[in-house]
């Protein structure tokens, strides 16, 4: 009969195994943002991205109207009387840290209804701030040299590898610019919202904006990313906004930097906007409120006919 070999753990090995078990347990259950971010990335590896049920058809849009299509998250394709605008373009399968061969970060729940190649020529790219789910380097790197870009202060360096880097204008709160394009001019003014702009924890100098967009006597508003604030009252004018692109998700547990649907409606009304085009929900699992709750709460906070869309890929038309 063979004798069982007695296993003796050295103190160093015992401490090492105990530490590894402790770290593993912490990593599995902690609510720390970094660990939660990595856990989510691992869990989502095998998940399929659902195709969009709806597909915009920008080739059919009239240049005598305003069209807006939700591409997902904060990405909106606008035809503003023949001038094409793209807000916070994020069109890749994941957002996060780009390491060359892949991107480490949250995976899309719903695919973009249009690929970058299927987009019409873009006249203006509008960027609210440098967070990776709004300022996606792989997406921006796929555009040629023609687009103009308006971005928040202290973010110009992020365009150094872009072919359109010479066409970038930074705006601080209260500053404005007239953007000249092949399809006409558009006036853009930056205003203050309640968010933060650092791409990394150390670069706290970066700005974060909402924008007022004006052309042909019509006025639109892009709220970017924001928590509840009274700053939208400062952009209210006698003539209201025809529509407002406003975030309604990622508020749980991040209410300090993201607004609830009810707060979004309050800010919309402060600015004097009629229609809301809701964004920042349903595309990535960034908050813990789920994918359907933001729209359900929005439906209860504002009149049905003031909501411009409800799903990724949907198009809103303003004659």
N, C-alpha and C positions, 0 to 999 in steps of 0.2 A: 504494500500500500504506500503510495507516494505521499510524502509529507507536504503539507501546504506551506508555501513560503510566506514568512511573516513580513508584512510591508511596514516599514518604519518611515514616517514622515519627518524630515528635518524641520527645525523651527522655521527656516527661511521658506521652505516649500509650503509649509502649513500656512504661514502668513500670506504668501503669494496666492494660494488657492482661495483663502478667505477673502482677500482683497478683490480678486477677480469675481468671486460670487457676489460680493457686495456691490461692486461697480455694475455687474450685469443686472442685478435686481434694481438698482437705482436707474439704470438706463431704460429698463423695461417699464417702470412705473412712474418715473418723475414727470412732472409737467413743465420742466425747464425747456425753453423754446428750442435750443439747439438739439437736445436729445429727441424732442418730439418731431422736429424737422427731419432728422435722420431716420427715425422709426417709420415715419410716413413714407419717405422715399423708398425704404426697403420693402415695406408692405405693398406698395403700388407697382413694383417692378413687373409683375405678371398680369396686371389688370389691363384690359383692352380699353381704348378710348372710344367712346360712343360717337358715331357720326352725327352731325347736325341734321335735324329733321327738315330744316328749311335752308334754301340757298338763295342769296340775293342775286339779282340780275342787273348789275350796274350798267351794262351795255344798253339796257332799255330805258334808263332813267332820262327824263327830260332836263335839259339845261335851263329851262324856264321855271323849275320848281326846286324845292329843297328835299333831298332824299338822305336818309340816315339808316344804315344797316348795322346791327350788332354782330360783330365778328367774335365776340366773347370777352369776358373779363372787362377791362377798361378800353378795349379796342373797338372804335366805331369808325366806319367808313362813311364820309359825308360827301355828297355832291351839293355844293352851295352855289347854285346858279352857274353851273359849269366849271367851278373850281373844286378840285378834289382834295379833301383833308382826311388824314388818318390820325386818330388820337391814340397815344400810348400803345404803339404796335407790339403785340405779343402773339406770335403765331406759330410757335414751335411746340412740340409735344410736352416739353417741361419748361419750367422757369427756375432760375437759381444760379448757382455757380457754374460757369462754363469752364471746363478743363480741357477744351480742345477736341477731345474724342467724344465727349458726352457732356450733358448738363446734369448737375446734381441738384435736385429740388423737386417740388411738387409736380405731379403729372396731371395733365388735363383730364377733366371728366368728359368734356364734349369737344370734338375736333372743330377747328375753324371751318366755317361753311365755305370759305374761299381760301385758296393757297396764295402765297405771295405772288406767284406767277399769274394767278387769275385776277389779281387786282387791276383796276385801271391805272394809268399813269398817275402818280401821286404828286400834287403840287406842293402840299404843305404837310409836314409831320409835326404834330403838336404833342409835347412831352411835359407831363405835369411835375414829375420828380424822378429821382434816380433809383428808386426801389426796383429790385430785379423783376417783380411781377408787373412793372409798368415800363421799365427801360430795359428791354431785352436785346442784348448785344447781337446774338445770331440773327434775329429778325431785322434789326437795323442794318446789319452788314449785308443783307441781301438786296438792298436798294442801290440804285445807280447814283450818278452824280447830279441828277436834275432836281430832286426834291429840295425845297427850302425846309428849314426846321426852326421852331421856336421852342425854347427850353428854359428851365429855371436857372437862377443865378448859380455860378460855380459848378456847372455841369458840362461846360464846353470841352473839357479834357477827355470826357468819355467818348467823344466823336473822333478822336485822333486817327482811328483806323477806318473811318467811314469814307466812302467815296464822295459824299456830299458835305464833308466837314467844313468847307469854305462857305457854305450856305446857312450857317447856324447863327441864330440870334438869341442871346440870353436876355431874359427879362426878370427884374426884381418886382416886388409888389408895387403897384401903381404905375409901372412903366408900360409903354405901349410901342408898337411898331406897325408900319404899313408894309405888308409883305407883297412884293411884286412877283407875279408868276406869268407863265405863258397864257394862262386863261383868265387873267385879270388880277385885280388887287383885293386884298382882304386886310382889315384892320384887326389887330390882336392886342388885347390889354390884359396884363396879369393882375390878379388880386389875391389877397391873403386868405388862406384856409387854415384849418386846425389839424396839422399833421406833422411830419418830420421828413427830412430829405436825405439822411445819410445812407450811402450805399453800403458802407462798412461802419462799424460802431465808432471808428476814429475820425471819419470825415464829416464832422457835424456842421461844417460850414455850408453844405449844399442846401440850395433853396427848394421850395415846393410851392406850386402855384395852382390856382384855378384860372380860367381864361374867359374873357368876353370876346366874341368873334362877330364882327360886323361887316356886312356887304350888301349893296343894292337896297339899302334902307331896312334890312332885316337884321335881327340881333339874336345870336345864340349864346348859350353859356355852357362851359365844360367845367364841372366842379372838381375834376381830378379825383383826389382821395382826401377825405376829411372826416374828422369827428365833429360833433355838434359845436357850432360857433355862431355868434351874432354878426360875423364879418360879412355875410351875404347881404345884410341890410345896406352896407356901404356901396354896393354896386347897383342898388335899385335906382331907376330913373323914371321919368314921367312915362316914357314908352317902355312897356314891359318886354320880356324875352319871349320869342316865339316858341322856343323849346329849351330845355335844360337837360344835359347829360349828367346824371347824379348817381353816386354810389349808394348802395343799400345793404351791403353784406360785410362779412368778416368782423362783426361787432361783438362776438362772443368767443373768447373773453377779452377782446381787444377794443373795448369801448373808448379807451383814452385816445385812440387814433383813428377809429372808424365809427361811422354813425349808424344808428338804427334806421329802419325805413320811416318811422314816424319823425325822427329828427331830420331826415333827408327832405321830407315834405315840408317841415317847418322852415328849413333854409330855402327851399324852392319858393315858398310863399314870401319869405323875407326879401328875396331878390325880385319878386314880381314876375315869375315865369308861369306860363299857362300849362304846358305839357312837360311831363317828365319822361325821359328815356333812361330807365334804370340800368345800372351796370354794377360790376364788382360783386357778383354772386354767380353761383351755378357752374362756373367754368373750372375753378380749382377748389380743392378742399383746404381753405385757409383758415376758416373759422369753425366753431363747433356748433353753429346754429342749423347746420344742414343745408341742403340745396333748395328746398321748397319754402322754408319758413320766411325768408325775406320777401318774396313776392306775395305770400299769403298776408303778411302784415302790411305790406304796401297797399294791397287791395282794400284793407280795412281802414286805411288812413287817408285815402284820397278818392275822389270821384272816379269811377271806372273809365270815363271817356278822357280823362287827363293822363292816362298811362299810355305811352306810345308803343310799347312792345312788352312781351312777356317771355320771349324765348330767344335763344341764340339763333342767329340767321334771319331773324325777322326784320322787315324794312318798314320804316315810317316815312310817309310822304306829307309834305306841307306845300300846298299850292301857292 
